[in-house]
């Protein structure tokens, strides 16, 4: 679990230190830096894995093709270096310094241990990323060509392959809310049915998998069920299958879900975050945010484990105004809410009644 995440001169973020915990929500206006935080975390993980701490520069690893140095460095500051750092606790952390190599296309990275400890604190099996633009309504899914079947792919494209191979795996008793069975399959279907009314049925076919969703005994292909069910199923699979201390990043989990389903999904996130998984969620949904506040009010979450950040879209603001950590209380209230945070409903209601 990453407790502190520091960015300097990365894309639109001048400088900011995030204090993360178990359940972290990033919300705010479009093009304000939320996705930049996720991309920075991807870049950090890509360059951390399978390496020892280095004091010499080397070529930046960029398997997700995030871009050139010119695209990643803060253009307003005309930055000639950007920095990404993370700390796990007081004794374990890593600094990464990125600078151009031969113009602003190629990039060099220098990795240093921040305090002490092993750099390999993250691996492919401990970091999961589900972007909102993944293809989640396909009928047929492919098999992961890599030998390590724990990998889900850089866009979650192998979630179904992982699920099919591990459907019978037993989960820890405290991670099981369904009394029917402790298998991954049983727990995924419990939550999927509770949130959306469906159960997942995966049928292996030679070198592919065919997916069906079952409701009241009727089996349907993804194109014949509500859009968004596939992405919902992927979120459930990843969160339930991830090992303890895993970091799970999800973009816009609310996509194509009814508000009631979004609220139920938030209860699932609250449950998962209490089981030792770290969630970093980018969302535009008032229902995800309000669902988190409700979980606090109902004592299903501890305020010590929840972090909310609001992003403004003005990159020329001071860092403390560009990104605001909201002060959230155990009763579900927020001390100060910036303009633009969850206020559109009030604005519309006032317009309707003539204020």
C-alpha positions in Angstrom: 0.0 0.0 0.0 1.3 3.4 -1.0 0.9 6.0 1.8 2.5 9.0 0.2 2.7 9.8 -3.5 4.6 12.8 -4.7 4.6 14.4 -8.1 6.7 17.3 -9.4 6.4 18.9 -12.8 4.4 15.9 -14.2 2.0 17.0 -16.9 -0.4 19.6 -15.5 0.6 19.0 -11.9 3.2 21.5 -10.7 3.9 19.8 -7.4 1.7 17.8 -5.0 2.1 15.2 -2.3 -0.9 12.9 -1.9 -1.6 11.1 1.4 -3.3 7.9 0.3 -5.0 5.2 2.4 -7.3 2.3 1.7 -10.0 4.0 -0.2 -9.0 7.0 -2.3 -11.4 9.0 -4.6 -10.1 11.4 -7.2 -12.9 13.7 -8.6 -13.1 17.1 -10.3 -13.4 18.7 -13.6 -12.3 17.3 -16.9 -8.6 17.7 -17.9 -7.7 18.7 -14.3 -5.1 16.1 -13.5 -6.9 13.1 -12.2 -5.8 10.8 -15.0 -2.3 12.3 -14.8 -2.1 10.9 -11.3 -3.0 7.4 -12.5 -0.5 7.7 -15.4 2.2 8.8 -13.0 1.5 5.7 -10.9 1.6 3.5 -14.0 4.9 5.0 -15.0 6.3 4.5 -11.4 5.3 0.9 -11.3 6.6 0.2 -14.8 10.0 1.5 -13.9 10.1 -0.1 -10.4 9.3 -3.7 -11.3 12.0 -6.3 -11.7 14.9 -3.9 -10.9 17.1 -3.1 -8.0 17.6 0.5 -6.8 19.9 2.3 -9.1 22.0 5.4 -8.8 22.9 5.6 -12.5 20.6 6.7 -15.3 18.9 4.3 -17.6 16.3 4.4 -20.4 12.8 4.9 -19.0 10.5 1.9 -19.3 7.3 2.9 -21.0 5.3 -0.3 -21.9 2.0 1.6 -21.7 3.2 4.2 -24.3 2.4 7.2 -22.1 4.4 9.4 -24.3 7.7 11.3 -24.8 9.4 13.5 -22.2 7.9 16.6 -23.9 4.4 15.1 -23.4 5.0 14.1 -19.8 6.8 17.1 -18.4 4.9 20.2 -17.2 4.9 22.6 -20.2 3.8 25.6 -18.3 6.9 25.4 -16.1 9.0 24.4 -19.1 10.3 21.7 -16.9 13.6 20.0 -17.8 13.0 17.2 -15.2 10.0 15.7 -13.5 9.8 13.6 -10.4 7.6 10.7 -9.1 8.1 9.4 -5.6 6.2 7.0 -3.3 6.5 5.8 0.2 5.0 2.6 1.7 5.9 3.5 5.3 8.5 5.4 7.2 11.3 3.0 6.1 10.4 2.1 2.5 10.2 4.5 -0.4 11.6 5.2 -3.8 12.4 8.4 -5.8 12.4 8.6 -9.5 13.9 11.5 -11.5 13.1 11.7 -15.2 14.9 13.9 -17.7 15.2 14.1 -21.5 17.9 12.3 -23.4 18.8 13.8 -26.8 16.1 16.4 -27.0 12.6 15.9 -25.5 11.7 12.6 -27.1 13.7 9.9 -25.3 13.7 9.9 -21.5 16.2 8.8 -18.9 15.2 7.8 -15.4 17.3 7.7 -12.2 15.9 5.5 -9.4 17.0 5.9 -5.8 15.9 4.3 -2.6 14.3 7.0 -0.6 15.1 5.6 2.8 15.8 1.9 2.9 14.3 -1.4 1.8 13.6 -3.4 -1.3 12.6 -1.7 -4.5 10.6 -4.7 -5.6 7.6 -4.0 -3.4 5.3 -4.0 -6.3 4.9 -6.7 -9.0 2.5 -7.4 -11.8 0.4 -9.5 -9.5 0.0 -6.7 -7.0 -0.9 -3.7 -9.2 -4.1 -3.7 -11.2 -5.4 -1.1 -13.6 -8.9 -1.0 -15.1 -9.4 1.9 -17.6 -12.9 2.9 -18.4 -12.3 2.5 -22.2 -11.7 -1.2 -22.1 -13.9 -3.4 -24.3 -16.2 -4.9 -21.7 -19.2 -6.0 -23.9 -17.4 -8.5 -26.1 -18.8 -12.0 -26.5 -15.5 -13.7 -26.9 -12.3 -13.0 -24.9 -8.8 -14.2 -25.6 -6.3 -16.2 -23.6 -3.3 -14.4 -22.0 -0.3 -15.3 -24.2 2.1 -14.6 -21.4 3.4 -17.4 -19.2 2.4 -15.6 -16.0 -1.4 -16.0 -16.0 -1.7 -13.7 -13.0 -1.3 -10.8 -15.4 -4.5 -9.1 -16.5 -3.1 -7.1 -19.3 -2.5 -3.4 -19.4 -6.2 -2.7 -20.0 -7.7 -5.6 -18.2 -8.2 -7.5 -21.4 -7.4 -10.8 -19.7 -9.7 -10.6 -16.8 -12.0 -13.3 -18.1 -9.0 -15.6 -18.7 -7.8 -15.1 -15.2 -11.3 -15.6 -13.8 -11.8 -18.9 -15.7 -8.5 -20.3 -14.5 -9.1 -19.2 -10.9 -12.9 -19.5 -10.5 -12.5 -22.4 -8.1 -9.9 -20.7 -5.9 -10.9 -20.4 -2.3 -11.0 -16.9 -0.8 -10.2 -16.1 2.9 -13.3 -16.6 5.1 -13.4 -12.9 6.1 -13.5 -12.0 2.4 -16.6 -14.0 1.8 -20.1 -12.5 2.2 -21.9 -15.4 0.5 -22.4 -18.5 2.6 -22.9 -20.7 -0.5 -19.2 -21.2 -1.2 -15.8 -19.6 -0.6 -14.8 -19.8 -4.3 -14.0 -16.7 -6.4 -16.8 -17.7 -8.7 -19.4 -17.8 -5.9 -18.3 -14.5 -4.4 -18.2 -12.7 -7.8 -21.7 -13.9 -8.6 -23.0 -12.9 -5.2 -22.0 -9.3 -5.7 -22.9 -9.2 -9.4 -26.4 -10.4 -8.7 -26.9 -8.1 -5.7 -25.7 -5.0 -7.7 -27.1 -5.7 -11.2 -29.2 -8.9 -11.0 -27.0 -11.1 -13.1 -24.6 -14.0 -12.7 -21.5 -14.6 -14.9 -21.1 -17.7 -16.9 -17.8 -18.3 -18.8 -17.4 -21.1 -21.2 -13.9 -22.1 -22.5 -13.8 -22.7 -26.2 -10.4 -23.9 -27.5 -8.2 -20.8 -27.4 -11.0 -18.3 -26.4 -13.7 -17.8 -23.8 -17.4 -17.1 -24.5 -19.2 -14.9 -21.9 -22.8 -15.1 -20.9 -24.8 -13.3 -18.2 -27.6 -15.2 -16.5 -30.8 -13.7 -15.0 -33.8 -15.7 -13.8 -32.5 -18.8 -15.7 -32.1 -17.0 -19.0 -28.5 -16.9 -20.4 -27.7 -13.9 -22.6 -24.7 -12.6 -24.5 -23.1 -9.3 -23.3 -24.7 -7.3 -26.2 -28.2 -8.3 -24.9 -27.7 -7.1 -21.3 -27.3 -3.6 -19.9 -24.2 -1.8 -21.1 -21.7 -1.6 -18.3 -22.3 -5.1 -16.8 -19.1 -6.3 -18.3 -17.0 -3.6 -16.7 -18.8 -4.1 -13.4 -18.0 -7.8 -13.6 -14.3 -7.0 -14.3 -14.1 -4.7 -11.2 -15.6 -7.4 -9.0 -13.2 -10.1 -10.3 -10.1 -7.9 -9.9 -11.0 -6.7 -6.4 -11.9 -10.1 -5.1 -8.9 -11.9 -6.7 -6.3 -9.4 -5.8 -3.9 -10.4 -3.0 -3.7 -8.5 0.2 -1.8 -5.2 -0.1 -2.5 -5.0 -3.8 -3.1 -1.6 -5.4 -6.2 -1.5 -7.6 -6.8 1.5 -9.9 -10.2 2.0 -11.5 -11.3 4.7 -13.9 -15.0 5.8 -13.8 -16.4 2.6 -12.2 -19.9 4.1 -12.6 -20.0 4.0 -16.4 -23.4 2.9 -17.7 -24.7 1.9 -14.2 -28.0 3.0 -12.7 -27.5 5.3 -9.6 -28.8 2.5 -7.3 -26.2 0.1 -8.8 -23.5 2.8 -8.3 -24.5 3.1 -4.6 -24.3 -0.7 -4.2 -20.9 -0.8 -6.0 -19.6 1.8 -3.5 -20.6 -0.5 -0.6 -18.5 -3.2 -2.3 -15.6 -0.8 -2.5 -16.0 -0.1 1.2 -15.9 -3.8 1.9 -12.9 -4.5 -0.2 -10.9 -1.6 1.2 -11.4 -3.0 4.7 -9.9 -6.3 3.6 -6.4 -4.9 3.0 -6.6 -3.8 -0.6 -5.9 -0.3 -1.7 -8.3 1.3 -4.1 -7.6 4.4 -6.2 -10.8 5.4 -7.9 -11.3 8.2 -10.5 -14.9 9.2 -10.6 -17.3 11.9 -11.8 -20.3 10.3 -10.0 -22.0 12.0 -7.1 -23.4 8.6 -6.3 -20.0 7.1 -5.8 -19.0 10.0 -3.6 -22.2 10.1 -1.7 -22.1 6.3 -1.3 -18.7 6.6 0.4 -20.1 9.3 2.7 -23.0 7.1 3.6 -20.7 4.2 4.3 -18.8 6.5 6.7 -22.1 7.6 8.4 -23.1 3.9 8.8 -19.8 3.0 10.3 -19.0 0.7 7.4 -15.8 2.7 6.8 -13.4 4.5 9.1 -12.7 8.1 8.3 -9.0 7.4 8.9 -9.0 5.1 5.8 -10.7 7.4 3.3 -9.2 10.1 1.2 -11.0 12.4 -1.2 -9.3 14.8 -3.6 -10.9 17.5 -5.8 -9.1 18.7 -8.9 -9.6 22.1 -10.5 -8.9 22.6 -14.2 -6.7 25.7 -13.8 -3.1 24.7 -14.1 -1.9 28.2 -13.3 -3.3 28.0 -9.7 -1.0 27.3 -6.8 -0.7 23.6 -6.1 -2.7 23.9 -2.9 -5.6 25.3 -4.9 -5.2 23.1 -8.0 -5.7 19.9 -5.9 -7.6 20.0 -2.7 -7.8 17.2 -0.1 -11.3 17.3 1.3 -11.7 17.2 5.1 -14.1 14.3 5.6 -15.7 13.4 8.9 -17.0 10.1 10.3 -20.6 11.2 10.2 -20.3 11.6 6.4 -20.0 15.4 6.3 -17.3 17.4 4.6 -16.0 20.6 6.3 -15.5 22.7 3.2 -16.6 21.8 -0.3 -15.1 23.7 -3.2 -17.2 25.2 -6.0 -17.9 22.5 -8.6 -17.8 19.6 -6.1 -21.2 17.8 -6.2 -23.2 21.1 -6.6 -24.7 20.7 -10.0 -27.9 19.2 -8.7 -28.4 22.2 -6.4 -27.7 24.5 -9.3 -30.2 22.8 -11.5 -32.9 22.7 -8.8 -32.5 26.4 -8.1 -32.9 27.1 -11.8 -36.1 25.0 -11.9 -37.7 26.8 -9.0 -36.6 30.3 -10.2 -33.8 31.2 -7.9 
